[in-house]
Amino acid sequence: VDARVGAPVIRIFAGNQKNEGVSREQVTDWMLKDIRTCVDYGEQHGVIIGLQNHNDFIQTADQVITIIEAINSAWLGLILDTGSYRVLDPYDEIAKSIKHTVNWQIKENVFINGAEKETDMDKLMAIIKSSGYRGYLPIETLGSGDPAIKVNNLFTKLKTAMI
């Protein structure tokens, strides 16, 4: 479908299933086989597969990098969700994984030491600018409140930080 409508990237997730009695390495091996199938299909149709860190099976930059580098294809990249690096410092994790980023989910909040904090857009933009990333920067708001107001506020903050 993505190829027919001209979408350059399709998003996939690792999932949050619990595999009692199965090692992380074994689950990763299973995932790598499935992701490889997706990547091969995406390549045939000109669509990049974007693996999103989503605070599920994948929680750290190292976990993202392990998967992306194991596949080793230009047809697989990261959809970097700024609000889903919750285990370590999110800004460090973003900087570490940005080289694999093909698209974003820029959120209004990040998690620092387990606490939800407003995203420091200036700090985030400094990381993005220093990386050389030149693509789109999609935004996503969550939670209660008027979406029109929330989206406008987040867009204004991001746009201001871009200057």
N, C-alpha and C positions, 0 to 999 in steps of 0.2 A: 504494500500500500504506500509506504513512504516514497519509493521510487516513482510510482505513478503520479503522486502529487508534488514531486520535486523536493521533498524534505531531505536534507543532507544527513541527518542524524536521527536514529531511533534509540530510545532509552530502554535499558534493561536494569533489573535489580538482582541482587544476590538472594534476597528473601530472608525471612526471619524464622524459618522452621527450626525446631530443636531436634537434633539427631542424637538422642541418648545412646551412649555406648559407641559412638563413631567419632574418630579423631577429626580435628579440624583439617588436618592434611588430607584425609580421605574425602571429606566433603569438598575441599578445594579441588582435588583431582576430578571429582564428578562434575563440578562446576566448569572446570577448564574444558572438558570435553563438550559440554553443552554450549559454552561461550564460543568455542572454536567453530561449532556448527553454525551458530548465528553469524559469526564474522565471515566465514566462507560464503554464506548466502548473501550477506550484505555486500561483500566485495563483488559478487556476480551481478548485483543490481545497483551498484554505485552508491550505497548507503553505509555510512559509518555507524558502528554499534557503539553507543555511549553507555558505559557501565556507571551507574550513579552510586556514589557512597550515600547510604541512606540510613545510617545508624541501625543496621540490621546485622547480617553476617559480616559485612565489611564495616569496620568502625575506625580504622586508622589509615593514614597515608601509606604505611608500610604494607598493609593488607591489599590496598588498591594497587600499589606498584608491583607487588608479587604477582598478582593476577595479570595485569596488563603486560608486564615484561615476559611472563611465561607464554602468553599468546604471541607476542612479538609480531604484531601486524599493524600497518598503517590504517587498517580498517577498524581498529578498536581504540577507543580513548575513554577519558573520564568526563562524566557530567558532574562537575564539582558542586556539591550541595554545601554551602557555607554553614548551614545550621545543623549539619549532621556529623560533623567531627566533634564528638562529645567526650572522648576518653582523655585526650591530651590537649595541649594548647591549640585551639582551632586555627589561629593565624600561622603557627609553625607548620601545622599539618597542610594547610592550603599552600604555603610556600613550597613545601616538600613535594607535593603532588601536582603542582600546576603545570609542569612540563608535559603531562599527559592529557591536559584539559582540552576538550573539543567543544564544550558548552558549559553553562552554569545554571545554578539555581541560587541566586543571591537572595538571602533572607534578611529580614529586619533584625533578627536576633541570632546570637551564637551562644554556645555553652562553655563557660569557663569554670573549672573546678566544680562542675555539677550545677552551676547556677546560670540561669538564662540572663544574658546581658545584651543590650543594644549593640548591634554591629558597629564597630568603629570603621566607618566608610573611608576615612582618610588612610587608615592603616591598610585596609583591604585594597584600596586603589594603588597604594604604593607598591604592594606585593604584585598586583596585576601588571602595573606599568613596568616594573623592573624585570618581569618575566618575558616581556616581548609579545604577550598574548595580544592578538589583533582581531578577535572575533566578537560576536555579540555577547551582551551581558544581561540575560533574562533575569527578571526579579520575580519573587514569590512571597506573598504575605500569608500568614496563618493566623488562626485564632479569631477571637471575637472582634467586633467593630465593623464599621461601614467599609466594605472593600474598596469603594471608589476613593475614599479618603486615605485609607491605608496604602493603597497602591501609589496614589499621587505623592504622599509623604515620602515613601521609600524611593520612588523615582527621583524626586527633588534632591534627597540626600545623596543618592548615587551620582546624579548629574553634577551636583556641586563639588563632590569629591573628585570628579574627573577633570575638573578645570585646573 
